[in-house]
Amino acid sequence: MQTTVIFYLLLLLGAIAFFVLHFIAQWRFTAVLRKRYPEHWKTIVEADTGRPNGMANWLRVRRVLRSDAPALFDDATLTRWQGWWQRTPWLAWPCWFAAMALQWWAIKQG
């Protein structure tokens, strides 16, 4: 295989890995929050309607992850997963765009 093809595949695999890690980080953050701080988790889950709703919970957790609220727990695990959640898109998108640029360049070369 050519070096360009290998580099292209590595960029694609890197982008996919970082996107998957983004979702895993949110899932792990939620699991730790639910286990260690059930009273705060209950506040997130029952915020508006008083009953669990999957999509609304997902959006609320994303809102918590975007805020500075996890720092108030002073929990290294929550902070670490929040950091991974925030950084992985910044790592995934450049890999994806570089792979697409490499593909475009290869098509132009003929």
N, C-alpha and C positions, 0 to 999 in steps of 0.2 A: 504494500500500500504506500501511497505517496504520503509525505509528511503533512501536506495540506489537508488531506482527508482525515488523517489521524487527529490533527489539530482541530478540525471542524467537529469531529465526533466528541472530542474531549470538551469543547466549548458547549455543545448541546447537552452532554451528560452533566456537566457542571451546572448549567442553568436549571435542568430538571432537578438535580439534587438539592440546589438551594431553594427552589420553589417548594419541594416536598418538605424540606427542613422548616420552612416558614409555617406550614400547616402543623407539623409535628410540634413545633415550639408553642403554638397556641394551644394545642391539645394538652401538652405537658404542663403548661402554665395553669390551665383550667383544672387539671387533675390535682396538682399540688394545692391550689387555692381551695378546691372542694374538700380535700382531705384535712388540711391544716387549719383552715379558717371557715368552718361550715356556716357560721353566722353571717359572715360577709358574702359567702357564696349565695346564701338564701336571699340576701338583699339584691344581688344581681339577677337571680332567677325570677324572683317575684316582684320585680320593680314596678311594672305598670298594671298588669292584669291580676296579679295574685296567683297565677298558675303558670306552670312551665310552658314555654314555647321555644322550640329548637332554633328557628331562624332568629328570633328576637334575642335569645340568649347568646347566640354566636355574635350578633352585632354589638350587644352590650359588652361582651368580653373584649372585643376589638376596641371598643371605646375605652375600656379600662387599660388595655395595653398601650394605647396612644397617650394616656395621661401619665402624670407623675404619681398616681395613687399607689402602685406597687412598691415604691420606695418607702412609703409610710409603714409597711409591714416589717421593714428591716430584716428581710428574709433573702439570703444570698441566692437560693434556688429560684425564687420568683424573679429576682432581678436578672439572673443569668438567662432564664428563658425569655424574659421580656427583651433583653438585649439581642438574643438570637432572632426573635421575632422582628425586631426593628431593622437589623442588619441584613438579613438574608435577601430581601428584595433588591437591596443596593448591590448585592453580589450577583444575583441571578440575572437582572436585566442587562448589565454590560456583557455577560457571557452570551446571552441570547442575541443581542444586537450584533456582537462581533461574529457570531456564527452566521447570522443572516447576511452580514456584509461580506463575509468570506464566500458564502453561497452565491451572492450576486456577482462578486468578482469572478468566480469560477464560470458562471454562465456567460459573462461578457468575454471571457477568454476563448470560449468556444469549445 
